[in-house]
Amino acid sequence: MSIKLIALDTDGTLLNSHGKILTSTKEAVKKALDRGIKVVLCSGRPIAGLQHYMDELGIEGSAEYVVTLNGAITRDADDDIITKDLVPSSFYRKMTAFALEHQIPFNIVDVDSRIITSDHDINPMVYVQAYENKATLYVRAPEEMPDDLEIAKGCFVGDSDLLNQWEKEIRKVFGKDLYVVRADEHFIELLNPRVSKGNGLKELCQNLNISSKGVMAVGDERNDISMFSFAGIAVCMGNGSDEAKKHADFITSSNDEDGISKAFNKFIF
């Protein structure tokens, strides 16, 4: 079956090691779009951190889509929400209390891409998180938050040693009720248990009447494995993690070595 939809991770996949989109990638995406193939960014980032890349690639209009926040929210390229699976607001106080008790920086991201924390001593990685996602950062005490707060995800943030120390306990405390994912060495994310990139991609394809066999997914990390499992063709970047590579049908070159365009040429063009 020919490919109808391409799901692209962003960090480590769409973007090279300098955070830029290679010219070869832009050309490959344009060629795919011109052929009527949907190119869908599937990212842990909120929409605010993806819009400029969509603009750069020409992914626009109500007939194109983006899967954000590891599958929590899917939007069309006009920014209308198609599906959303949120963290119940009742978990906000529990998450912030755990973070305070164990001295782990913590914030939540809401459906409007705002980053909200009760930490007054802001961890530098949170500033990086806000900058990379073009998100506004708010400091609010838990008691200031509304009961109907729409939480897309909770984020424990810090250096790898700190998160390695507490990851097992975080999974023990929250893993029965929430989806806990180590997005990278600096972030442990907590999402609705229905959420994964794979589920977000599956829901979108069901809405579009596209079979999984007509999907190619390209990624590099553990949070991409669920979409690898769904897609008919799973491509891991050469710079990807060993775990992600185990679940791939094909390993392409790295994100600095035209990995995306090589995969497009092999399976599509």
Backbone as a ProteinNet text record, in pm:
[ID]
protein_1_A
[PRIMARY]
MSIKLIALDTDGTLLNSHGKILTSTKEAVKKALDRGIKVVLCSGRPIAGLQHYMDELGIEGSAEYVVTLNGAITRDADDDIITKDLVPSSFYRKMTAFALEHQIPFNIVDVDSRIITSDHDINPMVYVQAYENKATLYVRAPEEMPDDLEIAKGCFVGDSDLLNQWEKEIRKVFGKDLYVVRADEHFIELLNPRVSKGNGLKELCQNLNISSKGVMAVGDERNDISMFSFAGIAVCMGNGSDEAKKHADFITSSNDEDGISKAFNKFIF
[TERTIARY]
84.7	0	87.9	48.4	125.5	105.1	203.8	199	104.7	9.8	-86.9	-55.3	14.5	42	178.9	256.2	388	384.4	417.8	424.5	569.9	601.2	738.6	753.7	840.7	884.1	961.3	976.3	1048.3	1191.8	1209.1	1343.4	1420	1536.4	1618.2	1581	1473.4	1426.3	1409.6	1302.5	1282.7	1395.3	1437.2	1540.1	1677	1777.9	1913.6	1968.9	2095.4	2152.7	2164.9	2141.9	2142.6	2000.5	1901.1	1762.8	1706.4	1765.7	1721.8	1668.9	1587.3	1537.7	1631.6	1686.3	1776.4	1703.1	1776.7	1719.2	1664.4	1736.5	1690.2	1557.6	1537.8	1411.9	1297.9	1322.2	1219.5	1176.5	1273.9	1243.6	1162.8	1198.9	1127.4	984.2	965.1	830.4	744.6	800.9	725.3	683.1	773.9	743.4	629.7	632.8	526.3	392.8	392.9	269.2	213.1	301	257	190.7	226.8	166.8	39	-1.2	-122.9	-103.1	21.9	52.2	50.1	-18	-23.4	105.2	164.5	283.1	242	245.7	193.1	306.8	332.8	430.8	369.3	440.6	395.5	501.1	469.3	572.5	527.4	623.8	595.5	571.2	602.6	586.2	439.2	404.6	271.2	267.3	149.9	133.4	219.3	236.4	316.1	460.3	509.1	646.1	660.3	550.3	552.9	508.5	432.8	370.4	472.5	586.1	683.5	746	758.1	809.9	705.8	579	472.4	469.8	485.5	488.9	607.5	720.9	842.9	828.4	752	734.6	614.2	530.6	411.5	297.7	297.4	187.2	80.7	-24.6	-121.7	-261.5	-361.4	-499.7	-570.3	-701.4	-784.1	-772.5	-707.1	-692.1	-555.9	-475.1	-346.5	-352.1	-265.9	-283.4	-150.3	-160.8	-44	-85.4	-4.8	-27.7	69.1	15.9	99	99.7	197.5	202.9	194.6	275.3	283.4	150	60.9	-67.7	-184.4	-159.2	-268	-368.1	-318.1	-405.5	-368.2	-467.4	-448.8	-527.4	-462.7	-525.2	-513	-598.9	-571.2	-476	-424.6	-323.2	-380.9	-513.1	-576.9	-594.2	-541.1	-537.8	-667.4	-757.6	-878.7	-849.5	-895.1	-870.8	-960.9	-899.1	-971.8	-1002.4	-901.1	-918.3	-830.9	-873.8	-789.8	-816	-709.3	-714.9	-629.3	-694.9	-626.2	-604.5	-513.5	-489.7	-598.6	-669.7	-771.3	-710.4	-779.1	-725.3	-704.4	-771.5	-756.3	-614.2	-536.1	-398.6	-300.8	-344	-249.8	-186.7	-267.5	-213.8	-126.1	-163.8	-84.3	53.6	57.7	184.9	273	213.4	293	341.1	260.1	301.2	418.4	414.6	524.5	652.3	640.4	756.9	817.4	732.8	781	848.6	788	842.9	981.7	1001.6	1128.3	1219.9	1180	1262	1294.6	1189.5	1203.1	1128.9	1193.8	1122.5	1005.4	892.6	771.8	689.9	625.9	530.1	425.3	318.4	219.1	211.4	168.8	141.5	-8	-73	-217.7	-247.6	-374.8	-412.6	-374.4	-346.9	-307.9	-157.2	-82	64.8	130.5	54.1	113.7	181.6	298	369.9	343.5	292.3	253.2	325.7	393.6	467.3	442.6	456.9	451.7	592.5	695.2	834.7	874.3	923.5	973.2	1120.4	1192.9	1330.8	1326.6	1317.4	1291.9	1417.3	1403.1	1513.9	1547.9	1676.4	1713.9	1651.4	1629.3	1570.2	1426	1358.9	1222.4	1225	1325.6	1340.1	1368.2	1450.1	1477.2	1348	1270.8	1142	1051.2	1042.2	956.5	1009	1140.6	1199.7	1180.5	1211.8	1203.3	1059.8	964.9	824.4	750.3	824.4	763.7	642.5	658.7	548.6	567.8	457.8	461.6	470.1	556.7	577.9	507.4	424.5	351.3	391.2	405.1	427.3	299	237.3	111.5	112.9	65	49.8	-63.6	-55.8	-161.4	-301.4	-313.8	-446.7	-501.7	-416.4	-461.8	-520.2	-501.2	-542.6	-690.6	-762.7	-905.7	-927.7	-1041.7	-1073.3	-1088.1	-1124	-1144.5	-1023.4	-906	-783.1	-765.9	-742.2	-722.4	-573.1	-531.5	-390	-360.4	-271.8	-229.6	-125.5	-32.4	67.8	134.3	184.3	270	413.6	508.1	649.3	737.7	804.3	914.1	1040.2	1114.3	1224.4	1352.4	1465.5	1591.8	1704.1	1820.6	1931.7	1906.7	1980.3	1953.2	1972.9	2070.8	2094.8	1975.1	1917.6	1801.6	1682.7	1655.7	1540.7	1563.8	1687.2	1718.2	1691.2	1721.3	1702.2	1554.6	1466.1	1325.5	1231.6	1281.5	1192	1112.9	1178.5	1109.6	997.3	1022.3	920.1	805.3	837.9	733.5	641.5	701.5	621.2	536.4	591.9	519	398.4	418.1	312.4	205.1	247.1	152.3	119.7	199.4	187.1	57.5	-13.1	-140.8	-252.4	-237.7	-344.2	-308.1	-177.9	-133.4	-28.1	-11.6	93.8	220.1	323	449.8	552.2	611.5	707.5	832.1	947.2	1074.2	1098.7	1062.4	1070.5	1215	1302.8	1446.8	1514.9	1644.7	1715.8	1673.6	1610.7	1574.8	1426.8	1343	1198.7	1134	1053.1	960.7	820.9	740.7	609.5	498.4	391	273.7	153	88.6	-21.6	-140.2	-252.8	-369.1	-327.7	-375.3	-330.3	-365.2	-459	-491.5	-392.1	-305	-220.2	-92.2	-63.4	67.3	67.9	184.4	189.1	114.4	129.2	62.8	-87.9	-144.5	-289.8	-338.4	-262	-299	-299.8	-198.4	-188.9	-301.4	-331.9	-439.4	-573.7	-604.9	-731.5	-741.4	-631.1	-631.4	-655.7	-586.8	-602.3	-743.5	-803.9	-943.3	-1034.8	-1011	-1091.7	-1073.4	-952.6	-920.5	-942.3	-982.2	-1002.8	-874.9	-764	-634.6	-591.8	-561.8	-516.4	-376.3	-346.6	-211.9	-106.9	-145.2	-50.5	-9.7	-89.8	-58.7	15.3	69.1	137.6	285.9	370	511.6	541.9	602.6	639.4	790.7	840.1	983.9	1012.6	1102.1	1134.3	1270.6	1298.4	1432.3	1435	1321.4	1327.7	1217.5	1222.9	1128.1	983.4	959.4	820.5	770.2	855.7	813.8	776.1	805.8	784.1	636.6	546.7	403.6	358	413.1	373.1	446.2	565.2	630.7	542.4	483.6	400.6	273.8	221.6	99.4	126.1	233.5	257.5	294.7	259.4	298.9	448.2	512.3	657.8	710.9	804.3	865.1	1011.6	1048.3	1184.8	1246.6	1361.6	1433.9	1555.4	1581.1	1697.9	1826.2	1934.2	2062	2111.4	2067	2103.3	2005.9	1912.4	1809.6	1861.9	1778.9	1815.6	1814.9	1890.5	1895.5	1757.3	1679.4	1545.9	1454.9	1461.2	1378.2	1419.1	1547.8	1596.2	1545.9	1528.1	1479.8	1339.7	1262.8	1123.4	1106.1	1215.6	1208.3	1220.1	1154.7	1170.6	1295.7	1335.9	1449.7	1519	1650.8	1729.1	1794.7	1758.4	1811.6	1934.1	1985.6	2099.1	2054.6	2148.2	2117.6	2044.9	2001.2	1931.1	2024.2	2154.6	2250.9	2295.8	2248.8	2298.8	2185.6	2086.9	1977.1	1894.7	1880.3	1808.9	1665	1594.7	1454.1	1441.7	1518.4	1505.7	1544.2	1641.7	1680.1	1566.2	1497.5	1383.7	1268.7	1241.7	1136.4	1168.6	1294.9	1334	1322.4	1349.2	1344.1	1200.9	1111.4	977.8	865.3	891.4	781.1	806.3	921.8	945.4	1007.7
-120.4	0	124.9	224.1	347.7	429	511.7	593.9	712.2	727.8	837.8	946.1	906.1	999.3	968.8	1074.3	1061.9	1132.9	1060.8	1118.5	1146.1	1271.4	1312	1363.4	1300.9	1358.1	1486.6	1573	1698.9	1693.2	1701.8	1708.8	1579.2	1592.4	1475.6	1407.9	1454.9	1394.7	1502.5	1580.3	1690.9	1793	1818.6	1919.7	1855.1	1921.7	1869.8	1903.8	1875.6	1895.3	2042.3	2131.7	2275.8	2332	2243.8	2288.1	2347.1	2313.8	2366.1	2253.7	2291.1	2195.4	2197.8	2082.5	2074.1	2108.5	2166.4	2197.5	2072.6	1961.1	1835.9	1790.5	1817.5	1781.5	1868.2	1997.8	2088.2	2046	2011.3	1971.8	1842.3	1747	1619.1	1637.6	1720.7	1745.8	1815.5	1915.1	1985.7	1889.4	1801.9	1705.5	1613.1	1570.3	1483.6	1557.2	1680.2	1758.7	1783.2	1811.5	1835.6	1712	1594.8	1469.8	1433.1	1519.3	1493.6	1405.7	1380.4	1301.5	1394.5	1354.7	1437	1418.7	1529.6	1527.8	1586.1	1502.6	1539.3	1540.8	1656	1661	1596.5	1502.1	1432.6	1456.1	1539.9	1591.2	1595.8	1599.4	1625.1	1772.4	1855.9	2000.5	2041.7	2155.6	2213.8	2283.4	2324.9	2385.9	2511.1	2589.2	2711.7	2682.1	2565.2	2527.3	2458.9	2444.8	2375.4	2462.9	2568.8	2646.4	2702.1	2752.4	2811.9	2707.2	2582.9	2476.4	2437.4	2435.5	2407.4	2514.1	2640.1	2749.2	2733.5	2696.2	2680.3	2568.2	2465	2349	2360.5	2461.3	2476	2383.9	2341.4	2260	2356.5	2376	2480.2	2441.9	2504.1	2483.9	2376.2	2373.7	2283.6	2137.6	2109.9	1971.5	1912.4	1987.3	1936.1	1935.5	1854.4	1826.8	1821.6	1830.5	1820.6	1751	1655.4	1583.8	1641	1702.6	1774.1	1705.4	1744.6	1700.6	1548.7	1481.5	1334.6	1265.6	1335.7	1276.1	1326	1414.8	1463.9	1548.7	1628.7	1717.2	1710.1	1683.5	1688.2	1806.2	1885.2	2003.9	1997.5	2074.2	2096.5	2215.6	2239.7	2343.7	2484.1	2495.6	2624.1	2644.3	2550.8	2558	2516	2453.2	2400.4	2262.7	2239	2111.7	2003.4	1891.4	1777	1676.8	1640.6	1549.7	1598.2	1567.8	1599.6	1499.6	1456.7	1368.8	1433.6	1489.6	1572.9	1500.2	1554.2	1505.1	1563	1480.2	1534	1638.9	1750.8	1860.9	1820.6	1714.9	1668.4	1621.8	1591.4	1545.3	1660.4	1784.6	1896.4	1909.7	1910.2	1926.5	1807.8	1687.1	1568.7	1576.8	1620.4	1631.5	1740.2	1855.4	1963.8	1928.8	1857.5	1815.7	1718.2	1625	1529.6	1604.1	1698.2	1774.7	1854.2	1916.1	1995	1906.4	1792.6	1701.8	1651.8	1624.6	1565.9	1666.5	1794.1	1901.8	1879.3	1848	1829.4	1943.4	2019.1	2123	2062.6	2134.6	2080.1	2191.7	2161.2	2254	2175.2	2243.8	2184.4	2269	2204.8	2273.9	2262.8	2377.9	2373.2	2366.8	2362.6	2342.8	2461	2576.5	2695.2	2715.9	2610.7	2609.2	2689	2732.1	2804.5	2707	2745.7	2667.6	2732.5	2654.4	2707.6	2629.4	2700.8	2636.4	2709.7	2638.3	2702.1	2722.8	2686.5	2704.3	2850.7	2910	3047.4	3050.1	2944.2	2929	2845.6	2912.8	2844.7	2772	2643.1	2565.7	2616	2626.9	2676.4	2597.8	2467.2	2387.6	2429	2488.4	2536.3	2656.9	2743.4	2855.5	2804.7	2700.8	2639.2	2582	2513.6	2456.7	2565.8	2678.5	2788.3	2851	2869.9	2932.6	2846	2716.4	2627.3	2611.7	2622.3	2604.3	2735.5	2846.3	2978.9	2994.4	2945.6	2942.7	3049.9	3101.7	3196.8	3119.3	3165.9	3099.7	3178.1	3108.4	3169.6	3102.5	3182.4	3129.2	3150.6	3041.3	3047.2	2945	2983.7	2888.9	2792.5	2668	2569.9	2619.3	2693	2738.8	2848.1	2904.1	3004.6	2942.8	2812.9	2748.9	2712.2	2731.6	2697.8	2547.1	2507.8	2365.2	2298.1	2376.5	2319.3	2341.9	2355.3	2374.6	2261.9	2297.8	2198	2168.4	2053.8	2016.7	1921.4	1964	1874.9	1775.7	1823.7	1733.9	1799.4	1715.4	1760.2	1726.5	1809.2	1789.3	1799.4	1689.6	1695.3	1726.9	1826.5	1882.4	1881.8	1858	1866.9	1798	1792.8	1722.6	1572.4	1499.3	1356.2	1279.3	1318.7	1247.6	1259.9	1380	1401	1317.9	1321.6	1247.5	1097	1054.8	911.7	864.3	950.8	917.3	895.4	975.6	973.8	911.1	872	820.1	698.4	605.1	483.8	517.9	610.6	649.1	724.2	809.3	880.2	781	680.4	578	498.8	472.8	398.2	477.5	606.6	690.1	725.6	755.6	807.9	710.8	606	519.5	442.4	421	348.5	433.9	565.5	655.6	738.2	757.7	844.6	774	822.1	773.3	851.4	782	844.6	813.3	917.3	896.4	980.5	920.9	993.8	1052	1176.9	1238.9	1253.5	1294.7	1295	1301.8	1325.3	1317.3	1424.7	1532.2	1643.7	1650	1562.7	1573.3	1437.1	1428.1	1316.3	1375.5	1325	1383.3	1290.7	1349.8	1276	1320	1222.9	1252.7	1161.9	1194	1106.3	965.2	860.9	724.9	680.3	747.1	712.9	773	859.7	938.8	865.5	869.3	834.2	889	903.4	947.1	847.9	720.1	617.4	629.3	652.9	667.8	794.8	903.3	1026.7	1008.7	939.4	912.7	820.1	720.1	625.4	697.1	783.1	856.6	945.4	1012.1	1098.6	1017	905.3	822	765	732.2	686.4	796.2	920.4	1033.4	1056.8	1027.8	1052.2	929.2	818.1	691.8	646.1	656.2	610.4	487.6	380	257	274.3	201.4	206.3	164.1	78.5	34.2	148	254.1	369.4	478.6	444.8	543.1	508.5	608.6	595.6	688.2	634.9	714.9	723.8	844.1	867.4	931.5	872	924.9	879.5	909.3	877.1	833.6	843	818.4	723.2	693.9	598.8	642.6	773.6	818.8	811.7	767.5	744.8	598.9	510.8	367.4	334.7	404.3	375.5	405.4	511.1	536.6	442.7	395.7	290.8	165.9	131.7	11.3	23.6	145.4	166.8	171.7	236.6	265.5	141.3	144.3	36.3	30.7	148	157.1	243.5	189.9	262.1	288.3	415.9	456.8	525.1	477.5	541.7	614.9	731.3	808.5	739.8	761.8	703.4	749.9	868.5	922.3	878.1	789.7	748.3	660	642.5	557.5	411.1	330.3	187.1	124	169	112.9	143.9	267.1	303.5	223.8	205.8	132.4	-11.6	-70.6	-209	-223.8	-115.5	-121.2	-68.3	-38.1	20.6	-85.7	-58.9	-142.8	-104.1	22	73.4	180.8	181.1	284.8	369.3	495.9	588	660.5	755.9	834.3	927.3	998.1	1084.1	1210.7	1287.3	1413.5	1521.5	1496.8	1589	1541	1422.3	1358.8	1321.7	1411	1394.3	1268.2	1229.1	1106	1103.5	1216.1	1219	1206.2	1284	1278.1	1140.5	1076.1	941.2	841.9	855.8	767.8	793.6	920.7	954.7	894.7	907.2	855.5	703.5	637	490.7	438.1	501.4	444.1	515.8	637	715.1	755.9	813.7	871.1	769
0	0	0	-79.4	-84.3	42.8	74.1	194.6	173.6	266.1	261.9	364.8	471.3	581.7	640.8	665.8	728.1	862.4	968.2	1102.9	1136.7	1168.1	1195.7	1337.7	1414	1540.6	1509.9	1608.5	1584.1	1636.9	1768.6	1826	1800.4	1739.3	1708.4	1578.5	1515.7	1390	1283.3	1292.8	1198.8	1211.2	1335.3	1361.4	1371.6	1317.5	1331.2	1469.2	1491.7	1625.3	1662.8	1566.5	1594.3	1601.6	1601	1611.2	1483.4	1368.9	1239.7	1151.1	1053	953.9	834.2	798.4	684.4	555	460.1	329.4	262	274.8	213.2	273	402.5	468.6	416.7	404.6	352.1	212.1	129.6	-7.7	-11	75.6	79.8	127.9	230.7	282.7	177.4	110.3	5.6	-105.2	-144.2	-250.1	-207.6	-80.7	-29	-25.8	25.8	31.9	-107.7	-203.2	-340.7	-401.2	-350.8	-399.1	-323.3	-230.8	-155	-33.5	1.5	121	241.8	346.2	466.7	546.6	587.7	673.3	807.4	910.5	1042.2	1143.4	1203.2	1311.2	1434.3	1494.7	1616.1	1722.8	1818.1	1907.3	2052.2	2141.2	2281.1	2307.8	2210.7	2227.6	2217	2279.4	2257.9	2123	2081.6	1950.3	1934	2040.5	2029.8	1991.1	2028.1	1995.8	1861.7	1788.6	1659.5	1543.3	1573.7	1466.9	1368.2	1417.6	1325.2	1234.2	1282.7	1196.1	1091.2	1130.3	1033.8	924.8	965.6	868.4	773.5	830.6	751.1	648.2	682.8	595.4	502.4	524.1	441.6	481.9	608.9	661.2	712.8	636.3	669.4	622.2	685.5	645.9	725.9	713.2	794	752.4	638.8	592.9	628.7	704.9	754.4	907	969.5	1112.4	1185.6	1319.7	1406.7	1536.1	1579.1	1704.8	1807.5	1912.2	2008.8	2145.1	2227.2	2366.8	2379.5	2294.7	2295	2268	2197.7	2163.7	2245.8	2341.4	2426.8	2349.2	2254.8	2178.1	2030.6	1946.4	1801.7	1747.4	1663.9	1605.6	1453.7	1386.5	1245.3	1235.8	1117.1	1101.7	1111.3	1122.9	1152.6	1302.8	1383.3	1529.4	1597.5	1525	1588	1646.6	1770.7	1837.6	1778.6	1741.2	1685.9	1796.8	1874.6	1988.6	2103.7	2227.4	2342.9	2454.5	2519.6	2636.3	2744.6	2845.5	2943.8	3075.8	3156.1	3292.1	3382.4	3458.2	3549.9	3642.8	3659.1	3739.9	3885.2	3929.3	4068	4097.9	3994.7	4016.5	4036.9	4011.9	4018.1	4156	4259.7	4395.2	4434.8	4393.5	4426.2	4360.2	4236.5	4165	4224.8	4255	4312.4	4452.9	4529.7	4664.4	4657.7	4564.2	4546.8	4509.3	4416.6	4372.7	4487.7	4568.3	4681.7	4785.4	4814.7	4915.4	4877	4748.9	4704.4	4635.2	4638.9	4582.7	4434.8	4358.4	4214.2	4144.4	4058.3	3984.2	3906.5	3906.3	3843.5	3781	3667.5	3607.9	3531.3	3495.9	3406.9	3280.3	3172.5	3046.9	3021.3	2996.7	2973.8	2823.8	2788.3	2647.8	2560.1	2621.2	2545.5	2543.6	2576.5	2571.9	2683.5	2781.6	2893.9	2989.6	3039.7	3140.6	3275.7	3370.3	3500.8	3609.3	3699.5	3808	3938.9	4049.1	4180.7	4235.7	4157	4199.2	4184.7	4291.8	4282.5	4242.1	4274.7	4229.6	4101.2	3987.8	3860.9	3812.2	3784.2	3729.5	3588.7	3555.7	3422	3307.2	3327.1	3220.1	3191	3289.3	3265.9	3172.1	3189.2	3096.1	2954.6	2945.1	2814.5	2755.8	2841.1	2799.5	2743.3	2813.9	2769.8	2640.7	2633.2	2514.5	2390.5	2403.1	2287	2238.1	2330.7	2294.4	2274	2279.2	2263.5	2355.2	2478.3	2574.7	2681.5	2731.6	2842.6	2973.2	3064.1	3192.7	3302.7	3381.1	3491.5	3622.4	3728.2	3862.9	3942	3984.4	4057.4	4170.2	4286.5	4397.3	4364.2	4413.4	4383.8	4418.1	4529.1	4569.5	4476.9	4391.4	4295.7	4169	4151.8	4027.6	4031.7	3921.5	3918.3	3924.4	3974.9	3986.2	3850.1	3749.1	3615.7	3524.5	3583.6	3507.7	3405.2	3279.9	3174.3	3160	3212	3214.1	3098.9	3009.8	2901.6	2951.6	3035	3092.8	3212.2	3303.3	3411.4	3376.4	3420.8	3385.9	3510	3544.6	3639.9	3560.3	3607.1	3528.9	3612	3548	3620.6	3546.8	3611	3547.6	3553.6	3472.5	3457	3586.5	3668.5	3794.6	3888.5	3896.6	3983.4	3935.8	3806.7	3754.9	3759.7	3738.2	3752	3894.8	3990.9	4132.4	4164.7	4103.9	4143	4040.8	3924.4	3819.9	3866.4	3931.7	3976.6	4073.6	4166	4263.8	4196.1	4099.3	4025	3954.4	3893.4	3825	3924.6	4042.2	4144.9	4194.7	4220.4	4277.9	4174.3	4051.6	3952.3	3838.7	3823.7	3706.5	3695.4	3807.3	3801	3741.3	3752.4	3708.8	3586.3	3563.5	3455.5	3370.5	3248.4	3159.3	3191.4	3238.5	3276.1	3167.8	3109.3	3001.2	3025.8	3007.6	3014.9	2876.4	2858.1	2726.2	2680.8	2772.6	2749	2884.4	2886.7	3014.3	3113.7	3066.9	3155	3191.5	3134.7	3156.2	3177.9	3283.6	3301.6	3293	3199.9	3174.4	3221.5	3273.2	3320.2	3238.4	3174.8	3084.6	3113	3050.2	3056.6	3013.7	3081.7	3048.3	2906.9	2842.3	2703.3	2604.3	2654.9	2567.1	2528.3	2401	2345.5	2203.8	2147.3	2007.8	1918.7	1950.3	1870.9	1874.7	1993.7	2004.9	1935.8	1951.9	1883.6	1732.9	1683.8	1540.7	1494.7	1575.6	1542.1	1532.8	1631.1	1629.9	1506.3	1472.8	1355.1	1228.2	1216	1096.2	1085.2	1198.4	1195.4	1142.7	1187.5	1140	990	941	800.2	712.8	776.8	704.5	633.3	704.5	653.3	732.4	662.8	727.3	784.3	891	948.2	846.4	751.8	648.8	556.2	554	471.4	545.6	663.1	748.2	760.7	747.9	780.7	898	1002.6	1120.1	1129.4	1159.2	1170.4	1305.8	1382.9	1515.3	1562.1	1689.3	1740.3	1886.6	1957.4	2101.7	2148.3	2280	2337.6	2320.8	2327.4	2313.8	2169.5	2077.7	1939.2	1912.9	2006.4	1984.4	1961.5	2031.9	2014.4	1872.5	1811.1	1671.8	1576.6	1613.6	1535.3	1530.3	1645.9	1654.9	1570.8	1558.3	1480.7	1330.6	1291.2	1149.9	1069.5	942	853.2	832.3	830.8	817.7	930.7	1008	1119.9	1088.3	1088.9	1056.7	1177.5	1220.6	1330.4	1275	1329.4	1289.2	1335.8	1262.8	1300.5	1435.2	1477.4	1608.8	1717.6	1684.5	1779.8	1890.2	1993.1	2106.4	2064.4	2136.3	2106.9	2118.9	2218.1	2239.2	2120.8	2071.1	1955.8	1832.4	1814.8	1696.7	1694.8	1811.7	1819.3	1759.8	1759.8	1714.3	1571.8	1504.3	1370.3	1261.5	1148.8	1030.1	952.2	968.1	892.1	974.6	973.1	1040.6	932.7	930.1	830.9	886.8	813.5	861.4	974.1	1032.1	1146.2	1102.3	1201.9	1174.9	1121.2	1119.4	1058.4	920.8	880.5	757.9	662.4	652.5	556.2	579.8	707.1	738.8	691	703.5	661.7	510.4	436.3	290.3	237.4	299.3	256.5	280.5	393.3	421.9	324.8	295.1	199	62.1	21	-110.3	-116.4	-5.1	-2.9	-7.9	67.4	84.4	9.6	-40.1	-97.9	-242.6	-268.1	-401.4	-497.4
[MASK]
+++++++++++++++++++++++++++++++++++++++++++++++++++++++++++++++++++++++++++++++++++++++++++++++++++++++++++++++++++++++++++++++++++++++++++++++++++++++++++++++++++++++++++++++++++++++++++++++++++++++++++++++++++++++++++++++++++++++++++++++++++++++++++++++++++++++++++++

